[in-house]
Amino acid sequence: MSITPDEFMADLPKPLRVRAARIRRLVFELAPGSTERVTWDAISIFDPSKGGPIKGSICQIVHRNEVLRLDFPLGALMDDPDELLSSTPGRKGKKHIEIGARSPSIAQLTTLIRASLDAPGKPKRW
């Protein structure tokens, strides 16, 4: 049985829930036509006009081992001028950033989300 994004958020520890809610609002401000669903035990936010959670991916809000991350399934195709993103082991094109109490800043998150929105689509062969 799958859960909703709101149920996913409700299960987060309060400090992480507050951070995740800020990110979620920011993504929807920058990409008002996007949609979300829980896939792969994360909130996947995507542009349905481009495809589903991978092909149309904007980002994923992930909670693993008490750490909140913002994952970009197409991160290898994004501009990252401040080199904020880390490679995700075992995932060729995926990159992520850990979300702490003070970093990254809203400006940095905005830059990354805009870069995701501007990134080319997933190539046929990855």
KEKOLFI-749411 format. One line per 8 residues: for each residue x, y, z of N, C-alpha, C, CB. Coordinates in Angstrom, 1 decimal. Glycine has a CB too. Example, Ala and Ser with C-alpha at 12.3 -4.5 7.8 and 13.67 -1.06 7.14 Angstrom:
<pts>
13.2 -5.7 7.8 12.3 -4.5 7.8 13.2 -3.3 7.8 11.3 -4.5 9.0; 12.8 -2.2 7.1 13.7 -1.1 7.1 12.9 0.0 7.9 14.1 -0.6 5.7
</pts>
This chain:
<pts>
0.8 -1.2 0.0 0.0 0.0 0.0 0.9 1.2 0.0 -1.0 0.0 1.2; 0.6 2.2 -0.9 1.4 3.4 -0.9 0.9 4.4 0.0 1.5 3.9 -2.4; 1.7 5.4 0.3 1.3 6.5 1.2 1.3 7.7 0.4 2.2 6.6 2.4; 0.6 8.7 0.9 0.6 10.0 0.2 1.8 10.9 0.7 -0.7 10.8 0.6; 2.1 11.9 -0.1 3.2 12.9 0.3 2.9 13.5 1.7 3.3 14.0 -0.7; 1.6 13.8 2.0 1.3 14.3 3.4 1.6 13.3 4.5 -0.1 14.8 3.4; 1.3 12.0 4.2 1.6 11.0 5.2 3.1 10.8 5.4 0.9 9.7 4.8; 3.8 10.9 4.2 5.3 10.8 4.3 5.8 11.9 5.2 5.9 10.9 2.9
5.3 13.2 5.0 5.8 14.3 5.8 5.4 14.1 7.2 5.1 15.6 5.2; 4.2 13.6 7.5 3.8 13.5 8.9 4.7 12.5 9.7 2.4 13.0 9.0; 5.3 11.5 9.0 6.2 10.5 9.6 7.6 11.0 9.9 6.2 9.3 8.7; 7.9 12.2 9.4 9.3 12.7 9.6 9.4 13.3 11.0 9.6 13.8 8.6; 10.6 13.2 11.6 10.8 13.9 12.9 10.6 15.4 12.7 12.2 13.6 13.5; 10.0 16.1 13.7 9.6 17.5 13.5 10.7 18.4 12.9 9.2 18.1 14.9; 11.9 18.4 13.3 12.9 19.3 12.7 13.1 19.0 11.2 14.3 19.2 13.4; 13.0 17.8 10.8 13.2 17.4 9.4 11.9 17.7 8.7 13.5 15.9 9.3
10.8 17.6 9.3 9.5 17.9 8.7 9.4 19.4 8.3 8.3 17.5 9.6; 9.9 20.3 9.2 9.9 21.7 8.9 10.8 22.0 7.7 10.4 22.5 10.2; 12.0 21.4 7.7 12.9 21.6 6.5 12.3 21.1 5.2 14.3 21.0 6.8; 11.7 19.9 5.3 11.1 19.3 4.1 10.0 20.1 3.6 10.7 17.9 4.4; 9.2 20.7 4.5 8.0 21.5 4.1 8.5 22.8 3.4 7.2 21.9 5.4; 9.6 23.4 3.9 10.2 24.6 3.2 10.6 24.2 1.8 11.4 25.1 4.0; 11.3 23.1 1.7 11.7 22.7 0.3 10.6 22.4 -0.6 12.6 21.4 0.4; 9.6 21.7 -0.1 8.4 21.4 -0.9 7.7 22.7 -1.3 7.4 20.5 0.0
7.5 23.6 -0.4 6.9 24.9 -0.8 7.7 25.6 -1.9 6.7 25.8 0.4; 9.1 25.6 -1.7 9.9 26.3 -2.7 9.8 25.6 -4.1 11.4 26.2 -2.2; 9.8 24.3 -4.1 9.7 23.6 -5.4 8.4 24.0 -6.1 9.8 22.1 -5.2; 7.3 24.0 -5.4 6.0 24.4 -6.0 5.9 25.8 -6.3 4.9 24.0 -5.0; 6.6 26.7 -5.6 6.7 28.1 -6.1 7.4 28.3 -7.4 7.4 29.0 -5.0; 8.6 27.5 -7.5 9.4 27.6 -8.7 8.8 26.8 -9.9 10.8 27.1 -8.4; 8.0 25.8 -9.6 7.5 24.9 -10.6 6.0 24.7 -10.3 8.2 23.6 -10.7; 5.1 25.7 -10.4 3.7 25.6 -10.0 3.0 24.5 -10.7 3.1 26.9 -10.2
3.4 24.0 -11.9 2.7 23.0 -12.6 3.1 21.6 -12.2 2.8 23.2 -14.1; 4.0 21.5 -11.3 4.6 20.2 -10.9 3.6 19.4 -10.0 5.9 20.3 -10.2; 3.8 18.1 -9.9 3.0 17.2 -9.1 4.0 16.4 -8.3 2.1 16.4 -9.9; 3.4 15.6 -7.3 4.2 14.8 -6.4 3.5 13.5 -6.1 4.6 15.6 -5.1; 4.4 12.5 -5.8 3.9 11.3 -5.3 5.0 10.6 -4.6 3.3 10.3 -6.5; 4.7 9.7 -3.7 5.7 8.9 -3.0 6.1 7.7 -3.8 5.2 8.5 -1.6; 7.4 7.7 -4.2 7.9 6.6 -5.0 9.3 6.3 -4.4 8.0 6.9 -6.5; 9.7 5.1 -4.4 11.0 4.7 -3.9 11.2 5.2 -2.5 12.1 5.2 -4.8
10.2 5.3 -1.7 10.3 5.7 -0.3 10.8 7.2 -0.2 11.2 4.8 0.5; 10.3 8.0 -1.1 10.7 9.4 -1.1 9.6 10.2 -1.8 12.1 9.7 -1.9; 9.5 11.5 -1.5 8.5 12.3 -2.3 9.2 12.7 -3.6 8.1 13.6 -1.4; 8.7 12.2 -4.7 9.2 12.6 -6.0 8.3 13.7 -6.5 9.1 11.3 -7.0; 9.0 14.8 -6.9 8.3 16.0 -7.5 8.7 16.0 -8.9 8.6 17.3 -6.7; 7.8 16.1 -9.8 8.1 16.1 -11.2 7.1 16.9 -12.0 8.0 14.6 -11.7; 7.6 17.2 -13.3 6.8 18.0 -14.2 6.0 17.0 -15.1 7.7 18.9 -15.1; 4.7 16.8 -14.9 4.0 15.8 -15.7 4.0 16.1 -17.2 2.6 15.7 -15.2
4.2 17.3 -17.6 4.3 17.6 -19.0 5.5 17.0 -19.7 4.2 19.1 -19.3; 6.5 16.7 -18.9 7.8 16.1 -19.4 7.8 14.6 -19.2 9.0 16.7 -18.7; 7.0 14.1 -18.3 7.0 12.6 -18.0 6.7 12.4 -16.6 8.3 12.0 -18.4; 7.0 11.2 -16.1 6.8 10.8 -14.7 7.9 11.1 -13.8 6.5 9.3 -14.7; 8.0 10.4 -12.7 8.9 10.8 -11.6 10.4 10.7 -12.0 8.7 9.9 -10.5; 10.8 10.0 -13.1 12.1 10.0 -13.6 12.3 11.0 -14.8 12.6 8.6 -14.0; 11.6 10.7 -15.8 11.8 11.5 -17.1 11.4 13.0 -16.8 10.9 10.9 -18.2; 10.4 13.2 -16.0 10.0 14.6 -15.7 10.5 15.1 -14.3 8.5 14.7 -15.7
11.5 14.4 -13.8 11.9 14.6 -12.4 12.4 16.1 -12.2 13.0 13.7 -12.1; 12.0 16.6 -11.1 12.6 17.9 -10.6 13.5 17.5 -9.4 11.5 18.9 -10.2; 13.0 16.8 -8.4 13.8 16.4 -7.3 13.0 15.4 -6.5 14.1 17.7 -6.4; 13.7 14.9 -5.5 13.1 14.0 -4.5 13.5 14.4 -3.1 13.5 12.5 -4.8; 12.5 14.4 -2.2 12.8 14.6 -0.8 12.9 13.3 -0.1 11.6 15.5 -0.1; 14.1 13.0 0.4 14.5 11.7 0.9 14.8 11.7 2.4 15.6 11.1 0.1; 14.4 10.8 3.1 14.8 10.6 4.5 15.4 9.3 4.7 13.5 10.9 5.5; 16.7 9.2 5.0 17.4 8.0 5.2 18.3 8.1 6.4 18.2 7.5 3.9
18.2 7.2 7.3 19.2 7.2 8.5 19.2 8.5 9.2 20.6 6.8 8.0; 18.0 9.0 9.4 17.9 10.3 10.2 18.5 11.5 9.5 18.5 10.2 11.5; 18.7 11.4 8.2 19.3 12.5 7.4 18.2 12.8 6.3 20.6 12.1 6.7; 18.0 14.1 6.1 17.1 14.6 5.1 18.0 15.0 3.9 16.3 15.8 5.6; 17.6 14.6 2.7 18.4 14.9 1.5 17.4 15.4 0.4 19.2 13.6 1.0; 18.0 16.2 -0.5 17.3 16.6 -1.7 18.0 15.9 -2.8 17.2 18.1 -1.8; 17.4 15.0 -3.4 18.0 14.2 -4.5 17.5 14.7 -5.9 17.6 12.7 -4.4; 18.4 14.7 -6.8 18.1 15.1 -8.2 18.5 13.9 -9.1 19.0 16.3 -8.6
17.4 13.1 -9.5 17.7 11.9 -10.3 18.4 12.2 -11.6 16.4 11.3 -10.6; 18.3 13.4 -12.1 19.0 13.8 -13.3 20.1 14.8 -13.0 18.0 14.5 -14.4; 20.7 14.7 -11.8 21.7 15.7 -11.3 22.9 15.8 -12.2 22.0 15.3 -9.9; 23.3 14.7 -12.8 24.5 14.7 -13.7 24.3 15.6 -14.9 24.8 13.3 -14.1; 23.1 16.0 -15.2 22.8 16.8 -16.3 22.6 18.3 -15.9 21.5 16.3 -17.1; 22.7 18.6 -14.6 22.4 19.9 -14.1 23.7 20.7 -14.0 21.7 19.8 -12.7; 23.5 22.1 -14.1 24.6 23.0 -13.7 24.7 23.0 -12.2 24.3 24.4 -14.3; 25.9 23.0 -11.7 26.2 23.0 -10.3 27.4 23.9 -10.0 26.3 21.6 -9.7
27.3 25.2 -10.3 28.5 26.0 -10.3 29.2 26.1 -8.9 28.1 27.4 -10.7; 28.4 25.9 -7.8 29.0 26.0 -6.5 29.4 24.6 -6.0 28.0 26.6 -5.5; 29.3 23.6 -6.9 29.7 22.2 -6.5 29.1 21.7 -5.2 31.2 22.1 -6.5; 27.8 21.9 -5.1 27.1 21.6 -3.8 26.6 20.1 -3.8 25.9 22.5 -3.6; 26.5 19.5 -5.0 25.9 18.2 -5.2 27.0 17.1 -5.0 25.2 18.0 -6.5; 26.5 16.0 -4.4 27.4 14.8 -4.3 26.8 13.7 -5.1 27.5 14.3 -2.8; 27.7 12.9 -5.6 27.2 11.7 -6.4 26.6 10.7 -5.5 28.4 11.1 -7.2; 25.6 10.1 -6.0 24.9 9.0 -5.2 25.4 7.7 -5.6 23.3 9.1 -5.4
26.1 7.0 -4.6 26.7 5.7 -5.0 25.7 4.7 -5.7 27.2 5.0 -3.7; 26.2 4.1 -6.7 25.4 3.1 -7.4 24.4 3.7 -8.4 24.7 2.3 -6.5; 24.3 5.0 -8.5 23.3 5.7 -9.3 24.1 6.6 -10.3 22.3 6.5 -8.5; 24.1 6.2 -11.5 24.9 6.9 -12.5 24.7 8.4 -12.6 24.7 6.2 -13.8; 23.4 8.8 -12.8 23.1 10.2 -13.0 22.6 11.0 -11.8 22.2 10.3 -14.1; 22.3 10.3 -10.7 21.7 10.9 -9.6 22.7 11.6 -8.7 21.0 9.8 -8.8; 22.3 12.8 -8.3 23.1 13.6 -7.3 22.2 14.0 -6.2 23.9 14.8 -8.0; 22.8 14.4 -5.1 22.0 14.8 -3.9 22.8 15.9 -3.1 21.7 13.6 -3.0
22.0 16.5 -2.2 22.6 17.4 -1.2 21.9 17.1 0.1 22.4 18.9 -1.6; 22.7 17.0 1.2 22.1 16.9 2.5 21.5 18.2 3.0 23.1 16.3 3.5; 20.4 18.1 3.7 19.7 19.3 4.2 19.9 19.4 5.7 18.2 19.3 3.8; 20.8 20.3 6.1 21.0 20.5 7.5 20.2 21.7 8.1 22.5 20.7 7.8; 20.4 22.0 9.4 19.7 23.1 10.0 20.0 24.4 9.4 20.0 23.1 11.5; 21.3 24.6 8.9 21.7 25.9 8.4 22.1 25.9 7.0 22.8 26.5 9.3; 22.3 24.7 6.4 22.7 24.7 5.0 22.0 23.5 4.3 24.3 24.5 5.0; 21.9 23.7 3.0 22.2 24.8 2.2 21.2 26.0 2.4 22.2 24.4 0.7
21.5 27.1 2.0 20.6 28.3 2.1 19.5 28.2 1.1 21.4 29.6 1.9; 18.4 29.0 1.4 17.3 29.0 0.4 17.8 29.5 -1.0 16.2 30.0 1.0; 18.7 30.4 -1.0 19.2 30.9 -2.3 19.9 29.7 -3.0 20.2 32.0 -2.1; 20.7 28.9 -2.3 21.4 27.8 -2.9 20.4 26.7 -3.4 22.4 27.2 -2.0; 19.4 26.5 -2.6 18.4 25.5 -3.0 17.6 26.0 -4.2 17.4 25.3 -1.8; 17.3 27.3 -4.2 16.6 27.9 -5.4 17.5 27.7 -6.7 16.4 29.4 -5.2; 18.8 27.9 -6.6 19.7 27.8 -7.7 19.6 26.3 -8.2 21.1 28.2 -7.3; 19.7 25.4 -7.3 19.7 24.0 -7.6 18.4 23.5 -8.3 20.0 23.1 -6.4
17.3 24.0 -7.7 16.0 23.6 -8.3 15.8 24.2 -9.6 14.8 24.1 -7.3; 16.2 25.5 -9.8 16.1 26.1 -11.1 17.0 25.3 -12.1 16.5 27.6 -11.1; 18.2 24.9 -11.7 19.1 24.1 -12.6 18.4 22.8 -13.0 20.4 23.9 -11.9; 17.7 22.2 -12.0 17.0 21.0 -12.4 15.9 21.2 -13.4 16.4 20.3 -11.1; 15.2 22.3 -13.2 14.1 22.7 -14.2 14.7 23.0 -15.6 13.3 23.9 -13.6; 15.9 23.5 -15.6 16.5 23.9 -16.9 17.3 22.7 -17.5 17.4 25.0 -16.7; 17.5 21.6 -16.8 18.4 20.5 -17.3 17.7 19.8 -18.4 18.6 19.5 -16.1; 18.5 19.3 -19.4 17.9 18.6 -20.5 17.2 17.3 -20.0 18.9 18.3 -21.6
16.3 16.7 -20.7 15.7 15.5 -20.3 16.6 14.3 -20.3 14.6 15.2 -21.3; 16.2 13.3 -19.6 17.0 12.0 -19.5 17.3 11.5 -20.9 16.3 11.0 -18.6; 18.6 11.2 -21.2 18.9 10.6 -22.5 18.4 9.1 -22.6 20.4 10.6 -22.7; 18.1 8.7 -23.8 17.6 7.3 -23.9 18.6 6.3 -23.3 17.4 7.0 -25.4; 19.9 6.5 -23.5 20.9 5.6 -22.9 21.6 6.4 -21.9 21.9 5.0 -24.0; 21.6 5.9 -20.6 22.2 6.6 -19.5 23.5 6.0 -19.2 21.3 6.6 -18.3
</pts>
